[in-house]
Amino acid sequence: MVADGDQLGFNFDTPPQGTDGYSRWQSERRAALSALAAKLGFPIGHRVEAELNGGVVIRGVLQLADDDLWLEPHRDFKIRLRIDRCIFAASEIVQCVRLD
């Protein structure tokens, strides 16, 4: 209980205890990305050759097109991917082969 006139405050002079938040967030995001890649069946973060609808074939590192801070698992059917500057929906991939 806080006495009248006392004010609670944050101590910014000492570092926080335990793991730093940014490192923890990065670790959680990597785990979420790995889970999403496994769920979609695509080698996200790896060099691939992908064939899209219409016969277009592109090579490069498969990545998420949008750099969302948090990955939402209920959105995976709308996920946009990219290889270099080419952005496409996951549903447009006809075939994807990991090259590395």
C-alpha positions in Angstrom: 0.0 0.0 0.0 1.3 3.5 -0.8 0.9 6.3 1.7 -0.8 9.5 0.8 1.7 11.8 -1.0 4.0 9.0 -2.1 4.2 8.4 -5.8 5.3 5.1 -7.5 7.8 5.6 -10.2 10.1 3.7 -12.6 13.8 3.4 -12.0 15.4 4.1 -15.3 18.9 4.2 -13.8 19.3 0.4 -13.4 18.9 -2.2 -16.2 15.9 -4.5 -16.1 16.3 -7.9 -14.4 16.3 -11.0 -16.6 16.3 -11.2 -20.4 16.1 -8.0 -22.3 12.7 -7.5 -24.1 14.1 -7.0 -27.6 16.1 -10.2 -27.5 13.1 -12.1 -26.2 10.8 -10.7 -28.9 13.3 -11.6 -31.6 13.5 -15.2 -30.3 9.7 -15.5 -30.1 9.3 -14.0 -33.6 11.9 -16.6 -35.0 9.9 -19.4 -33.4 6.6 -18.1 -34.8 8.2 -17.7 -38.2 9.5 -21.3 -38.1 6.1 -22.6 -37.0 4.4 -20.6 -39.8 6.8 -22.0 -42.4 6.1 -25.5 -41.2 2.4 -25.0 -41.2 2.4 -23.5 -44.8 5.0 -26.0 -46.0 7.3 -23.4 -47.5 11.0 -22.9 -46.6 10.7 -19.3 -45.5 14.2 -17.8 -45.0 15.9 -20.1 -47.4 17.0 -19.9 -51.1 14.3 -21.4 -53.3 13.1 -21.7 -56.9 9.4 -21.0 -57.0 6.9 -21.4 -59.9 3.9 -19.1 -59.7 0.6 -19.3 -61.4 1.1 -18.5 -65.1 4.4 -20.3 -65.3 6.6 -17.5 -63.9 9.7 -19.0 -62.2 11.8 -17.0 -59.7 14.8 -17.8 -57.6 16.0 -16.2 -54.4 15.5 -16.2 -50.7 11.8 -16.7 -49.8 10.7 -14.1 -47.2 7.5 -12.6 -45.7 6.6 -9.6 -47.8 5.3 -7.6 -44.8 7.4 -7.0 -41.8 4.7 -7.3 -39.2 5.8 -7.0 -35.6 3.7 -10.0 -34.6 2.7 -12.9 -36.7 -0.9 -13.7 -36.5 -1.6 -17.4 -37.0 -5.2 -16.9 -38.1 -4.0 -14.9 -41.1 -1.8 -17.5 -42.8 -4.2 -17.9 -45.7 -3.6 -14.2 -46.6 0.2 -14.3 -46.1 2.1 -12.4 -48.8 5.6 -13.7 -49.6 8.4 -12.2 -51.6 11.6 -13.2 -53.4 13.7 -10.2 -54.0 11.3 -7.5 -55.2 8.6 -9.9 -56.4 5.7 -10.0 -54.0 3.0 -12.7 -54.3 0.3 -14.5 -52.3 1.2 -17.9 -50.8 -1.8 -19.3 -52.8 -0.1 -18.3 -56.1 2.8 -20.8 -55.6 2.4 -23.8 -57.8 5.7 -25.4 -56.9 8.6 -24.4 -54.5 11.9 -26.2 -54.3 14.6 -25.4 -51.7 18.0 -24.8 -53.3 20.3 -24.7 -50.2 
